[in-house]
């Protein structure tokens, strides 16, 4: 038989991820003003490919993500951050 | 009067005197139109994140000015006609900074409330 139903209740070693609670970097470090000039800070949220890291991965809170997005887009315009990876 | 930040990139091969000359001209524009130059900062050479024209790096200059929108308009026009300027960006910052001050004040107040009478333990690190 190709498929044997597992007896209920005794599943194999179920993968249990202990998810660490993500926290917003800007809230924790009390960075109120996200400056587009700080390329080093912003580049933490721009992975290799050049895209803006989504909130669900970085854990940034919504108000800060909005500000961050703004800052990254400004930084791109002045060639501090890439639009795309080349 | 509003506060603006204007950042621009000059061709990296431009001699220092030429950059100073451009800065001087721009300062004159602002002052000539009842504006106020708060600071001029030559940030220096930096590698560009992507190629602009045929340049891989650029010389960054940051202006901090207090002026009206018309001044910024003229300022940008000047940058546009200056051949050695690759890119520029002007950002209005007064509103954002005001908001930041408000947040900071609120945080300080909260801290004071927590430890009444005593000194607020290490006021928020200034970043």
N, CA and C atoms of all chains as a GROMACS GRO file, in nm:
protein
  639
    1UNK      N    1   0.083  -0.119   0.000
    1UNK     CA    2   0.000   0.000   0.000
    1UNK      C    3   0.087   0.125   0.000
    2UNK      N    4   0.044   0.218  -0.076
    2UNK     CA    5   0.126   0.338  -0.088
    2UNK      C    6   0.101   0.434   0.027
    3UNK      N    7  -0.019   0.427   0.077
    3UNK     CA    8  -0.053   0.525   0.179
    3UNK      C    9  -0.110   0.456   0.302
    4UNK      N   10  -0.045   0.474   0.414
    4UNK     CA   11  -0.099   0.417   0.538
    4UNK      C   12  -0.143   0.528   0.630
    5UNK      N   13  -0.271   0.527   0.661
    5UNK     CA   14  -0.318   0.635   0.749
    5UNK      C   15  -0.259   0.621   0.888
    6UNK      N   16  -0.210   0.729   0.941
    6UNK     CA   17  -0.152   0.727   1.075
    6UNK      C   18  -0.263   0.718   1.178
    7UNK      N   19  -0.240   0.637   1.280
    7UNK     CA   20  -0.340   0.636   1.387
    7UNK      C   21  -0.352   0.775   1.448
    8UNK      N   22  -0.475   0.812   1.473
    8UNK     CA   23  -0.499   0.946   1.523
    8UNK      C   24  -0.430   0.966   1.657
    9UNK      N   25  -0.380   1.081   1.678
    9UNK     CA   26  -0.325   1.115   1.809
    9UNK      C   27  -0.177   1.090   1.823
   10UNK      N   28  -0.125   0.996   1.744
   10UNK     CA   29   0.018   0.969   1.759
   10UNK      C   30   0.092   1.006   1.632
   11UNK      N   31   0.078   1.129   1.596
   11UNK     CA   32   0.148   1.177   1.478
   11UNK      C   33   0.297   1.173   1.500
   12UNK      N   34   0.370   1.176   1.393
   12UNK     CA   35   0.515   1.174   1.404
   12UNK      C   36   0.564   1.296   1.480
   13UNK      N   37   0.694   1.312   1.484
   13UNK     CA   38   0.746   1.428   1.555
   13UNK      C   39   0.704   1.557   1.483
   14UNK      N   40   0.594   1.612   1.527
   14UNK     CA   41   0.541   1.735   1.465
   14UNK      C   42   0.643   1.846   1.481
   15UNK      N   43   0.677   1.910   1.373
   15UNK     CA   44   0.771   2.021   1.380
   15UNK      C   45   0.709   2.136   1.457
   16UNK      N   46   0.766   2.170   1.568
   16UNK     CA   47   0.714   2.282   1.646
   16UNK      C   48   0.814   2.395   1.642
   17UNK      N   49   0.777   2.501   1.577
   17UNK     CA   50   0.864   2.617   1.577
   17UNK      C   51   0.830   2.703   1.696
   18UNK      N   52   0.930   2.737   1.768
   18UNK     CA   53   0.906   2.832   1.874
   18UNK      C   54   0.934   2.969   1.814
   19UNK      N   55   0.827   3.037   1.783
   19UNK     CA   56   0.843   3.165   1.715
   19UNK      C   57   0.876   3.273   1.816
   20UNK      N   58   0.987   3.340   1.789
   20UNK     CA   59   1.017   3.452   1.878
   20UNK      C   60   0.931   3.570   1.840
   21UNK      N   61   0.884   3.638   1.938
   21UNK     CA   62   0.801   3.755   1.907
   21UNK      C   63   0.891   3.861   1.844
   22UNK      N   64   0.846   3.907   1.726
   22UNK     CA   65   0.925   4.010   1.660
   22UNK      C   66   0.887   4.146   1.716
   23UNK      N   67   0.986   4.229   1.730
   23UNK     CA   68   0.956   4.363   1.780
   23UNK      C   69   1.005   4.467   1.680
   24UNK      N   70   0.940   4.579   1.688
   24UNK     CA   71   0.974   4.687   1.596
   24UNK      C   72   1.104   4.752   1.640
   25UNK      N   73   1.203   4.751   1.552
   25UNK     CA   74   1.334   4.807   1.585
   25UNK      C   75   1.324   4.954   1.622
   26UNK      N   76   1.237   5.024   1.553
   26UNK     CA   77   1.230   5.169   1.575
   26UNK      C   78   1.163   5.202   1.708
   27UNK      N   79   1.069   5.115   1.750
   27UNK     CA   80   1.004   5.136   1.880
   27UNK      C   81   1.103   5.105   1.991
   28UNK      N   82   1.175   4.995   1.975
   28UNK     CA   83   1.265   4.951   2.080
   28UNK      C   84   1.380   5.049   2.098
   29UNK      N   85   1.439   5.090   1.986
   29UNK     CA   86   1.554   5.180   1.997
   29UNK      C   87   1.514   5.326   2.002
   30UNK      N   88   1.385   5.349   2.003
   30UNK     CA   89   1.330   5.484   2.015
   30UNK      C   90   1.384   5.578   1.908
   31UNK      N   91   1.380   5.528   1.786
   31UNK     CA   92   1.418   5.612   1.672
   31UNK      C   93   1.289   5.676   1.622
   32UNK      N   94   1.275   5.805   1.650
   32UNK     CA   95   1.148   5.870   1.615
   32UNK      C   96   1.148   5.915   1.470
   33UNK      N   97   1.262   5.968   1.430
   33UNK     CA   98   1.268   6.024   1.296
   33UNK      C   99   1.351   5.932   1.208
   34UNK      N  100   1.286   5.871   1.111
   34UNK     CA  101   1.358   5.783   1.021
   34UNK      C  102   1.413   5.867   0.907
   35UNK      N  103   1.543   5.886   0.911
   35UNK     CA  104   1.606   5.980   0.818
   35UNK      C  105   1.648   5.908   0.690
   36UNK      N  106   1.618   5.969   0.578
   36UNK     CA  107   1.654   5.906   0.451
   36UNK      C  108   1.805   5.909   0.428
   37UNK      N  109   1.876   5.991   0.506
   37UNK     CA  110   2.020   6.002   0.484
   37UNK      C  111   2.098   5.889   0.549
   38UNK      N  112   2.035   5.821   0.644
   38UNK     CA  113   2.106   5.713   0.714
   38UNK      C  114   2.095   5.584   0.634
   39UNK      N  115   2.179   5.575   0.534
   39UNK     CA  116   2.170   5.460   0.444
   39UNK      C  117   2.199   5.330   0.516
   40UNK      N  118   2.285   5.337   0.619
   40UNK     CA  119   2.322   5.213   0.686
   40UNK      C  120   2.204   5.155   0.762
   41UNK      N  121   2.127   5.242   0.826
   41UNK     CA  122   2.009   5.197   0.898
   41UNK      C  123   1.905   5.142   0.800
   42UNK      N  124   1.883   5.216   0.694
   42UNK     CA  125   1.779   5.177   0.599
   42UNK      C  126   1.814   5.048   0.527
   43UNK      N  127   1.944   5.029   0.503
   43UNK     CA  128   1.982   4.912   0.424
   43UNK      C  129   1.954   4.781   0.499
   44UNK      N  130   1.930   4.791   0.629
   44UNK     CA  131   1.891   4.670   0.702
   44UNK      C  132   1.754   4.620   0.656
   45UNK      N  133   1.678   4.710   0.598
   45UNK     CA  134   1.543   4.675   0.556
   45UNK      C  135   1.531   4.664   0.405
   46UNK      N  136   1.646   4.661   0.340
   46UNK     CA  137   1.647   4.644   0.196
   46UNK      C  138   1.739   4.526   0.164
   47UNK      N  139   1.683   4.407   0.147
   47UNK     CA  140   1.769   4.293   0.120
   47UNK      C  141   1.833   4.299  -0.019
   48UNK      N  142   1.918   4.204  -0.043
   48UNK     CA  143   1.998   4.192  -0.166
   48UNK      C  144   1.930   4.245  -0.291
   49UNK      N  145   1.811   4.197  -0.309
   49UNK     CA  146   1.738   4.223  -0.433
   49UNK      C  147   1.700   4.371  -0.448
   50UNK      N  148   1.700   4.443  -0.339
   50UNK     CA  149   1.667   4.585  -0.346
   50UNK      C  150   1.524   4.618  -0.310
   51UNK      N  151   1.447   4.516  -0.280
   51UNK     CA  152   1.308   4.540  -0.243
   51UNK      C  153   1.298   4.578  -0.095
   52UNK      N  154   1.189   4.643  -0.060
   52UNK     CA  155   1.168   4.678   0.080
   52UNK      C  156   1.118   4.554   0.154
   53UNK      N  157   1.183   4.525   0.266
   53UNK     CA  158   1.147   4.407   0.344
   53UNK      C  159   1.006   4.421   0.401
   54UNK      N  160   0.921   4.321   0.380
   54UNK     CA  161   0.784   4.333   0.432
   54UNK      C  162   0.782   4.328   0.584
   55UNK      N  163   0.679   4.385   0.636
   55UNK     CA  164   0.660   4.399   0.780
   55UNK      C  165   0.649   4.263   0.849
   56UNK      N  166   0.589   4.169   0.780
   56UNK     CA  167   0.568   4.039   0.843
   56UNK      C  168   0.700   3.969   0.867
   57UNK      N  169   0.803   4.009   0.798
   57UNK     CA  170   0.934   3.948   0.819
   57UNK      C  171   1.018   4.031   0.916
   58UNK      N  172   1.017   4.163   0.896
   58UNK     CA  173   1.103   4.246   0.980
   58UNK      C  174   1.041   4.274   1.117
   59UNK      N  175   0.909   4.266   1.127
   59UNK     CA  176   0.844   4.292   1.254
   59UNK      C  177   0.826   4.438   1.287
   60UNK      N  178   0.852   4.524   1.193
   60UNK     CA  179   0.834   4.668   1.217
   60UNK      C  180   0.686   4.699   1.229
   61UNK      N  181   0.651   4.790   1.320
   61UNK     CA  182   0.509   4.824   1.339
   61UNK      C  183   0.461   4.911   1.223
   62UNK      N  184   0.331   4.914   1.207
   62UNK     CA  185   0.273   4.978   1.088
   62UNK      C  186   0.312   5.125   1.073
   63UNK      N  187   0.300   5.207   1.177
   63UNK     CA  188   0.336   5.347   1.158
   63UNK      C  189   0.482   5.365   1.118
   64UNK      N  190   0.568   5.283   1.176
   64UNK     CA  191   0.709   5.297   1.143
   64UNK      C  192   0.740   5.242   1.004
   65UNK      N  193   0.669   5.138   0.965
   65UNK     CA  194   0.692   5.084   0.831
   65UNK      C  195   0.658   5.189   0.726
   66UNK      N  196   0.554   5.265   0.755
   66UNK     CA  197   0.512   5.370   0.662
   66UNK      C  198   0.622   5.474   0.648
   67UNK      N  199   0.676   5.514   0.762
   67UNK     CA  200   0.782   5.615   0.760
   67UNK      C  201   0.907   5.558   0.692
   68UNK      N  202   0.933   5.433   0.722
   68UNK     CA  203   1.050   5.365   0.667
   68UNK      C  204   1.042   5.359   0.515
   69UNK      N  205   0.921   5.327   0.468
   69UNK     CA  206   0.898   5.317   0.325
   69UNK      C  207   0.929   5.452   0.258
   70UNK      N  208   0.881   5.556   0.319
   70UNK     CA  209   0.904   5.691   0.269
   70UNK      C  210   1.053   5.721   0.261
   71UNK      N  211   1.122   5.688   0.370
   71UNK     CA  212   1.264   5.719   0.378
   71UNK      C  213   1.342   5.640   0.273
   72UNK      N  214   1.306   5.513   0.257
   72UNK     CA  215   1.377   5.430   0.159
   72UNK      C  216   1.357   5.485   0.018
   73UNK      N  217   1.236   5.528  -0.009
   73UNK     CA  218   1.209   5.578  -0.144
   73UNK      C  219   1.283   5.707  -0.171
   74UNK      N  220   1.295   5.790  -0.068
   74UNK     CA  221   1.374   5.913  -0.084
   74UNK      C  222   1.520   5.878  -0.106
   75UNK      N  223   1.568   5.784  -0.026
   75UNK     CA  224   1.709   5.746  -0.035
   75UNK      C  225   1.741   5.688  -0.173
   76UNK      N  226   1.644   5.620  -0.231
   76UNK     CA  227   1.666   5.564  -0.365
   76UNK      C  228   1.684   5.675  -0.466
   77UNK      N  229   1.606   5.780  -0.450
   77UNK     CA  230   1.612   5.889  -0.547
   77UNK      C  231   1.747   5.959  -0.548
   78UNK      N  232   1.814   5.960  -0.434
   78UNK     CA  233   1.940   6.030  -0.426
   78UNK      C  234   2.058   5.931  -0.427
   79UNK      N  235   2.029   5.813  -0.479
   79UNK     CA  236   2.131   5.711  -0.503
   79UNK      C  237   2.202   5.663  -0.376
   80UNK      N  238   2.133   5.667  -0.263
   80UNK     CA  239   2.190   5.610  -0.142
   80UNK      C  240   2.154   5.462  -0.132
   81UNK      N  241   2.042   5.426  -0.191
   81UNK     CA  242   1.999   5.287  -0.192
   81UNK      C  243   1.964   5.249  -0.335
   82UNK      N  244   1.976   5.121  -0.368
   82UNK     CA  245   1.945   5.081  -0.505
   82UNK      C  246   1.795   5.065  -0.530
   83UNK      N  247   1.755   5.087  -0.653
   83UNK     CA  248   1.617   5.054  -0.691
   83UNK      C  249   1.606   4.904  -0.710
   84UNK      N  250   1.705   4.849  -0.777
   84UNK     CA  251   1.709   4.704  -0.800
   84UNK      C  252   1.853   4.658  -0.785
   85UNK      N  253   1.866   4.528  -0.772
   85UNK     CA  254   2.002   4.474  -0.774
   85UNK      C  255   2.044   4.465  -0.919
   86UNK      N  256   2.167   4.501  -0.947
   86UNK     CA  257   2.206   4.495  -1.088
   86UNK      C  258   2.293   4.375  -1.120
   87UNK      N  259   0.759   8.062   0.694
   87UNK     CA  260   0.891   8.002   0.675
   87UNK      C  261   0.888   7.853   0.709
   88UNK      N  262   0.941   7.776   0.621
   88UNK     CA  263   0.946   7.633   0.645
   88UNK      C  264   1.092   7.587   0.639
   89UNK      N  265   1.115   7.475   0.699
   89UNK     CA  266   1.252   7.422   0.698
   89UNK      C  267   1.263   7.315   0.590
   90UNK      N  268   1.364   7.328   0.511
   90UNK     CA  269   1.385   7.230   0.404
   90UNK      C  270   1.526   7.175   0.412
   91UNK      N  271   1.536   7.056   0.362
   91UNK     CA  272   1.667   6.993   0.348
   91UNK      C  273   1.686   6.967   0.200
   92UNK      N  274   1.790   7.017   0.145
   92UNK     CA  275   1.817   6.990   0.004
   92UNK      C  276   1.951   6.918  -0.005
   93UNK      N  277   1.946   6.802  -0.067
   93UNK     CA  278   2.068   6.726  -0.083
   93UNK      C  279   2.093   6.711  -0.231
   94UNK      N  280   2.218   6.727  -0.271
   94UNK     CA  281   2.246   6.704  -0.412
   94UNK      C  282   2.381   6.638  -0.432
   95UNK      N  283   2.396   6.580  -0.549
   95UNK     CA  284   2.518   6.506  -0.582
   95UNK      C  285   2.591   6.580  -0.692
   96UNK      N  286   2.718   6.606  -0.670
   96UNK     CA  287   2.801   6.672  -0.769
   96UNK      C  288   2.892   6.567  -0.832
   97UNK      N  289   2.925   6.590  -0.957
   97UNK     CA  290   3.018   6.501  -1.028
   97UNK      C  291   3.146   6.486  -0.944
   98UNK      N  292   3.193   6.362  -0.924
   98UNK     CA  293   3.304   6.341  -0.829
   98UNK      C  294   3.435   6.408  -0.870
   99UNK      N  295   3.451   6.433  -0.998
   99UNK     CA  296   3.579   6.491  -1.043
   99UNK      C  297   3.584   6.642  -1.027
  100UNK      N  298   3.473   6.700  -0.977
  100UNK     CA  299   3.470   6.846  -0.962
  100UNK      C  300   3.573   6.889  -0.857
  101UNK      N  301   3.655   6.991  -0.889
  101UNK     CA  302   3.750   7.039  -0.788
  101UNK      C  303   3.676   7.106  -0.671
  102UNK      N  304   3.745   7.105  -0.558
  102UNK     CA  305   3.685   7.156  -0.435
  102UNK      C  306   3.637   7.301  -0.449
  103UNK      N  307   3.718   7.381  -0.519
  103UNK     CA  308   3.682   7.524  -0.531
  103UNK      C  309   3.551   7.539  -0.607
  104UNK      N  310   3.534   7.451  -0.706
  104UNK     CA  311   3.413   7.458  -0.787
  104UNK      C  312   3.290   7.428  -0.700
  105UNK      N  313   3.304   7.328  -0.614
  105UNK     CA  314   3.192   7.294  -0.525
  105UNK      C  315   3.162   7.411  -0.433
  106UNK      N  316   3.268   7.472  -0.381
  106UNK     CA  317   3.249   7.589  -0.294
  106UNK      C  318   3.180   7.702  -0.368
  107UNK      N  319   3.217   7.716  -0.494
  107UNK     CA  320   3.158   7.822  -0.575
  107UNK      C  321   3.007   7.797  -0.593
  108UNK      N  322   2.972   7.673  -0.624
  108UNK     CA  323   2.831   7.637  -0.640
  108UNK      C  324   2.755   7.663  -0.510
  109UNK      N  325   2.815   7.620  -0.399
  109UNK     CA  326   2.751   7.639  -0.269
  109UNK      C  327   2.731   7.787  -0.241
  110UNK      N  328   2.832   7.866  -0.273
  110UNK     CA  329   2.823   8.009  -0.250
  110UNK      C  330   2.710   8.071  -0.330
  111UNK      N  331   2.699   8.028  -0.454
  111UNK     CA  332   2.592   8.078  -0.540
  111UNK      C  333   2.455   8.045  -0.482
  112UNK      N  334   2.442   7.920  -0.438
  112UNK     CA  335   2.313   7.876  -0.385
  112UNK      C  336   2.278   7.951  -0.257
  113UNK      N  337   2.380   7.973  -0.175
  113UNK     CA  338   2.358   8.050  -0.053
  113UNK      C  339   2.309   8.189  -0.086
  114UNK      N  340   2.369   8.247  -0.188
  114UNK     CA  341   2.330   8.381  -0.230
  114UNK      C  342   2.184   8.382  -0.276
  115UNK      N  343   2.143   8.276  -0.346
  115UNK     CA  344   2.004   8.266  -0.393
  115UNK      C  345   1.910   8.270  -0.274
  116UNK      N  346   1.942   8.187  -0.173
  116UNK     CA  347   1.853   8.178  -0.056
  116UNK      C  348   1.849   8.313   0.017
  117UNK      N  349   1.966   8.370   0.038
  117UNK     CA  350   1.972   8.495   0.113
  117UNK      C  351   1.906   8.608   0.035
  118UNK      N  352   1.922   8.604  -0.096
  118UNK     CA  353   1.862   8.707  -0.180
  118UNK      C  354   1.711   8.705  -0.178
  119UNK      N  355   1.653   8.593  -0.138
  119UNK     CA  356   1.507   8.584  -0.136
  119UNK      C  357   1.454   8.573   0.007
  120UNK      N  358   1.521   8.640   0.097
  120UNK     CA  359   1.478   8.644   0.238
  120UNK      C  360   1.473   8.506   0.302
  121UNK      N  361   1.559   8.420   0.257
  121UNK     CA  362   1.566   8.290   0.321
  121UNK      C  363   1.683   8.288   0.419
  122UNK      N  364   1.697   8.178   0.488
  122UNK     CA  365   1.805   8.168   0.585
  122UNK      C  366   1.874   8.034   0.566
  123UNK      N  367   2.005   8.039   0.553
  123UNK     CA  368   2.080   7.915   0.539
  123UNK      C  369   2.122   7.870   0.679
  124UNK      N  370   2.067   7.760   0.722
  124UNK     CA  371   2.098   7.711   0.856
  124UNK      C  372   2.235   7.644   0.857
  125UNK      N  373   2.255   7.557   0.761
  125UNK     CA  374   2.385   7.490   0.755
  125UNK      C  375   2.412   7.439   0.614
  126UNK      N  376   2.538   7.432   0.582
  126UNK     CA  377   2.580   7.372   0.456
  126UNK      C  378   2.682   7.265   0.494
  127UNK      N  379   2.657   7.146   0.449
  127UNK     CA  380   2.748   7.038   0.488
  127UNK      C  381   2.796   6.965   0.363
  128UNK      N  382   2.928   6.958   0.351
  128UNK     CA  383   2.983   6.880   0.242
  128UNK      C  384   3.008   6.740   0.296
  129UNK      N  385   2.920   6.650   0.261
  129UNK     CA  386   2.928   6.515   0.318
  129UNK      C  387   3.048   6.440   0.262
  130UNK      N  388   3.072   6.461   0.135
  130UNK     CA  389   3.190   6.401   0.076
  130UNK      C  390   3.159   6.296  -0.028
  131UNK      N  391   3.264   6.234  -0.075
  131UNK     CA  392   3.250   6.137  -0.181
  131UNK      C  393   3.192   6.007  -0.127
  132UNK      N  394   3.105   5.950  -0.206
  132UNK     CA  395   3.040   5.827  -0.164
  132UNK      C  396   3.005   5.748  -0.290
  133UNK      N  397   3.009   5.619  -0.277
  133UNK     CA  398   2.975   5.535  -0.391
  133UNK      C  399   2.824   5.540  -0.412
  134UNK      N  400   2.781   5.558  -0.535
  134UNK     CA  401   2.638   5.562  -0.562
  134UNK      C  402   2.582   5.420  -0.563
  135UNK      N  403   2.455   5.410  -0.523
  135UNK     CA  404   2.393   5.278  -0.518
  135UNK      C  405   2.366   5.224  -0.657
  136UNK      N  406   2.356   5.313  -0.752
  136UNK     CA  407   2.341   5.270  -0.891
  136UNK      C  408   2.409   5.374  -0.978
  137UNK      N  409   2.432   5.341  -1.103
  137UNK     CA  410   2.502   5.434  -1.190
  137UNK      C  411   2.412   5.548  -1.230
  138UNK      N  412   2.464   5.668  -1.222
  138UNK     CA  413   2.391   5.784  -1.271
  138UNK      C  414   2.471   5.836  -1.389
  139UNK      N  415   2.412   5.830  -1.507
  139UNK     CA  416   2.487   5.865  -1.627
  139UNK      C  417   2.602   5.768  -1.638
  140UNK      N  418   2.725   5.820  -1.632
  140UNK     CA  419   2.837   5.727  -1.637
  140UNK      C  420   2.917   5.730  -1.508
  141UNK      N  421   2.856   5.782  -1.403
  141UNK     CA  422   2.929   5.798  -1.277
  141UNK      C  423   2.893   5.689  -1.177
  142UNK      N  424   2.998   5.638  -1.112
  142UNK     CA  425   2.979   5.535  -1.011
  142UNK      C  426   2.980   5.594  -0.871
  143UNK      N  427   3.040   5.711  -0.857
  143UNK     CA  428   3.039   5.774  -0.727
  143UNK      C  429   3.006   5.923  -0.742
  144UNK      N  430   2.979   5.985  -0.630
  144UNK     CA  431   2.940   6.125  -0.636
  144UNK      C  432   2.977   6.198  -0.509
  145UNK      N  433   2.979   6.329  -0.519
  145UNK     CA  434   3.011   6.411  -0.402
  145UNK      C  435   2.880   6.466  -0.347
  146UNK      N  436   2.851   6.432  -0.222
  146UNK     CA  437   2.722   6.472  -0.164
  146UNK      C  438   2.734   6.604  -0.088
  147UNK      N  439   2.636   6.689  -0.109
  147UNK     CA  440   2.629   6.815  -0.036
  147UNK      C  441   2.489   6.828   0.023
  148UNK      N  442   2.482   6.874   0.146
  148UNK     CA  443   2.352   6.887   0.213
  148UNK      C  444   2.332   7.031   0.258
  149UNK      N  445   2.220   7.087   0.216
  149UNK     CA  446   2.182   7.222   0.258
  149UNK      C  447   2.066   7.213   0.355
  150UNK      N  448   2.072   7.294   0.456
  150UNK     CA  449   1.959   7.306   0.549
  150UNK      C  450   1.913   7.449   0.541
  151UNK      N  451   1.794   7.473   0.491
  151UNK     CA  452   1.753   7.612   0.474
  151UNK      C  453   1.615   7.638   0.536
  152UNK      N  454   1.596   7.762   0.575
  152UNK     CA  455   1.466   7.806   0.624
  152UNK      C  456   1.416   7.906   0.521
  153UNK      N  457   1.312   7.872   0.452
  153UNK     CA  458   1.266   7.960   0.346
  153UNK      C  459   1.125   7.924   0.303
  154UNK      N  460   1.074   7.995   0.206
  154UNK     CA  461   0.942   7.966   0.153
  154UNK      C  462   0.956   7.874   0.033
  155UNK      N  463   0.844   7.827  -0.015
  155UNK     CA  464   0.846   7.734  -0.126
  155UNK      C  465   0.908   7.792  -0.252
  156UNK      N  466   0.887   7.922  -0.271
  156UNK     CA  467   0.941   7.986  -0.392
  156UNK      C  468   1.093   7.977  -0.397
  157UNK      N  469   1.152   7.992  -0.279
  157UNK     CA  470   1.298   7.986  -0.272
  157UNK      C  471   1.346   7.847  -0.313
  158UNK      N  472   1.275   7.746  -0.264
  158UNK     CA  473   1.314   7.610  -0.297
  158UNK      C  474   1.299   7.586  -0.448
  159UNK      N  475   1.197   7.644  -0.504
  159UNK     CA  476   1.172   7.631  -0.647
  159UNK      C  477   1.292   7.687  -0.725
  160UNK      N  478   1.333   7.806  -0.687
  160UNK     CA  479   1.446   7.871  -0.753
  160UNK      C  480   1.574   7.790  -0.730
  161UNK      N  481   1.587   7.744  -0.607
  161UNK     CA  482   1.702   7.662  -0.568
  161UNK      C  483   1.712   7.539  -0.660
  162UNK      N  484   1.601   7.473  -0.679
  162UNK     CA  485   1.598   7.353  -0.763
  162UNK      C  486   1.628   7.387  -0.908
  163UNK      N  487   1.577   7.502  -0.951
  163UNK     CA  488   1.601   7.543  -1.089
  163UNK      C  489   1.751   7.561  -1.111
  164UNK      N  490   1.814   7.624  -1.012
  164UNK     CA  491   1.958   7.645  -1.021
  164UNK      C  492   2.033   7.512  -1.030
  165UNK      N  493   1.989   7.417  -0.948
  165UNK     CA  494   2.055   7.286  -0.948
  165UNK      C  495   2.038   7.219  -1.084
  166UNK      N  496   1.920   7.237  -1.140
  166UNK     CA  497   1.889   7.172  -1.266
  166UNK      C  498   1.980   7.226  -1.378
  167UNK      N  499   2.005   7.355  -1.375
  167UNK     CA  500   2.085   7.412  -1.484
  167UNK      C  501   2.235   7.398  -1.460
  168UNK      N  502   2.274   7.359  -1.338
  168UNK     CA  503   2.416   7.339  -1.313
  168UNK      C  504   2.455   7.201  -1.366
  169UNK      N  505   2.548   7.202  -1.460
  169UNK     CA  506   2.580   7.077  -1.528
  169UNK      C  507   2.645   6.973  -1.438
  170UNK      N  508   2.720   7.022  -1.340
  170UNK     CA  509   2.794   6.927  -1.258
  170UNK      C  510   2.710   6.865  -1.147
  171UNK      N  511   2.582   6.902  -1.140
  171UNK     CA  512   2.494   6.840  -1.039
  171UNK      C  513   2.423   6.722  -1.104
  172UNK      N  514   2.440   6.605  -1.042
  172UNK     CA  515   2.382   6.484  -1.099
  172UNK      C  516   2.238   6.465  -1.056
  173UNK      N  517   2.215   6.479  -0.926
  173UNK     CA  518   2.083   6.453  -0.869
  173UNK      C  519   2.060   6.549  -0.756
  174UNK      N  520   1.934   6.576  -0.728
  174UNK     CA  521   1.905   6.654  -0.608
  174UNK      C  522   1.773   6.608  -0.551
  175UNK      N  523   1.755   6.634  -0.424
  175UNK     CA  524   1.627   6.603  -0.360
  175UNK      C  525   1.604   6.710  -0.254
  176UNK      N  526   1.484   6.762  -0.250
  176UNK     CA  527   1.453   6.858  -0.144
  176UNK      C  528   1.337   6.803  -0.062
  177UNK      N  529   1.355   6.808   0.068
  177UNK     CA  530   1.257   6.750   0.159
  177UNK      C  531   1.219   6.854   0.262
  178UNK      N  532   1.090   6.867   0.285
  178UNK     CA  533   1.045   6.958   0.391
  178UNK      C  534   1.048   6.881   0.521
  179UNK      N  535   1.115   6.937   0.621
  179UNK     CA  536   1.134   6.859   0.744
  179UNK      C  537   1.066   6.918   0.866
  180UNK      N  538   1.016   7.041   0.858
  180UNK     CA  539   0.967   7.104   0.983
  180UNK      C  540   0.852   7.026   1.047
  181UNK      N  541   0.761   6.978   0.963
  181UNK     CA  542   0.645   6.907   1.019
  181UNK      C  543   0.690   6.781   1.091
  182UNK      N  544   0.776   6.706   1.026
  182UNK     CA  545   0.822   6.580   1.084
  182UNK      C  546   0.898   6.605   1.214
  183UNK      N  547   0.980   6.709   1.215
  183UNK     CA  548   1.060   6.737   1.334
  183UNK      C  549   0.972   6.781   1.449
  184UNK      N  550   0.869   6.857   1.416
  184UNK     CA  551   0.774   6.902   1.518
  184UNK      C  552   0.708   6.781   1.584
  185UNK      N  553   0.670   6.686   1.499
  185UNK     CA  554   0.604   6.566   1.548
  185UNK      C  555   0.699   6.487   1.638
  186UNK      N  556   0.824   6.482   1.597
  186UNK     CA  557   0.924   6.409   1.675
  186UNK      C  558   0.940   6.474   1.812
  187UNK      N  559   0.943   6.607   1.813
  187UNK     CA  560   0.956   6.679   1.941
  187UNK      C  561   0.840   6.645   2.033
  188UNK      N  562   0.722   6.638   1.973
  188UNK     CA  563   0.603   6.607   2.051
  188UNK      C  564   0.615   6.468   2.114
  189UNK      N  565   0.659   6.374   2.033
  189UNK     CA  566   0.673   6.237   2.082
  189UNK      C  567   0.776   6.234   2.195
  190UNK      N  568   0.886   6.305   2.175
  190UNK     CA  569   0.992   6.306   2.275
  190UNK      C  570   0.941   6.366   2.405
  191UNK      N  571   0.865   6.475   2.394
  191UNK     CA  572   0.811   6.540   2.513
  191UNK      C  573   0.717   6.448   2.588
  192UNK      N  574   0.634   6.377   2.510
  192UNK     CA  575   0.538   6.285   2.571
  192UNK      C  576   0.611   6.173   2.643
  193UNK      N  577   0.718   6.127   2.584
  193UNK     CA  578   0.793   6.017   2.643
  193UNK      C  579   0.858   6.061   2.774
  194UNK      N  580   0.911   6.182   2.773
  194UNK     CA  581   0.975   6.236   2.891
  194UNK      C  582   0.874   6.250   3.006
  195UNK      N  583   0.756   6.295   2.969
  195UNK     CA  584   0.650   6.315   3.067
  195UNK      C  585   0.613   6.181   3.132
  196UNK      N  586   0.604   6.080   3.047
  196UNK     CA  587   0.568   5.948   3.094
  196UNK      C  588   0.675   5.897   3.192
  197UNK      N  589   0.799   5.923   3.155
  197UNK     CA  590   0.911   5.880   3.237
  197UNK      C  591   0.908   5.948   3.373
  198UNK      N  592   0.874   6.075   3.372
  198UNK     CA  593   0.866   6.151   3.497
  198UNK      C  594   0.756   6.096   3.585
  199UNK      N  595   0.647   6.060   3.521
  199UNK     CA  596   0.533   6.011   3.597
  199UNK      C  597   0.570   5.882   3.670
  200UNK      N  598   0.649   5.800   3.600
  200UNK     CA  599   0.687   5.670   3.654
  200UNK      C  600   0.769   5.687   3.780
  201UNK      N  601   0.860   5.782   3.778
  201UNK     CA  602   0.944   5.803   3.895
  201UNK      C  603   0.918   5.943   3.951
  202UNK      N  604   0.812   5.955   4.028
  202UNK     CA  605   0.773   6.089   4.074
  202UNK      C  606   0.878   6.147   4.166
  203UNK      N  607   0.905   6.274   4.147
  203UNK     CA  608   1.002   6.342   4.232
  203UNK      C  609   1.144   6.317   4.188
  204UNK      N  610   1.174   6.194   4.160
  204UNK     CA  611   1.311   6.159   4.123
  204UNK      C  612   1.343   6.204   3.981
  205UNK      N  613   1.469   6.192   3.948
  205UNK     CA  614   1.512   6.230   3.814
  205UNK      C  615   1.472   6.119   3.718
  206UNK      N  616   1.429   6.155   3.602
  206UNK     CA  617   1.400   6.050   3.503
  206UNK      C  618   1.527   5.976   3.469
  207UNK      N  619   1.525   5.847   3.494
  207UNK     CA  620   1.648   5.772   3.475
  207UNK      C  621   1.688   5.772   3.328
  208UNK      N  622   1.803   5.830   3.305
  208UNK     CA  623   1.863   5.838   3.171
  208UNK      C  624   1.762   5.872   3.064
  209UNK      N  625   1.744   5.999   3.042
  209UNK     CA  626   1.651   6.044   2.939
  209UNK      C  627   1.680   5.975   2.807
  210UNK      N  628   1.576   5.961   2.729
  210UNK     CA  629   1.585   5.887   2.604
  210UNK      C  630   1.714   5.919   2.528
  211UNK      N  631   1.785   5.816   2.486
  211UNK     CA  632   1.911   5.841   2.415
  211UNK      C  633   1.885   5.920   2.288
  212UNK      N  634   1.959   6.024   2.274
  212UNK     CA  635   1.940   6.110   2.157
  212UNK      C  636   1.999   6.045   2.034
  213UNK      N  637   1.916   6.021   1.939
  213UNK     CA  638   1.966   5.960   1.815
  213UNK      C  639   1.934   6.056   1.700
   0.00000   0.00000   0.00000
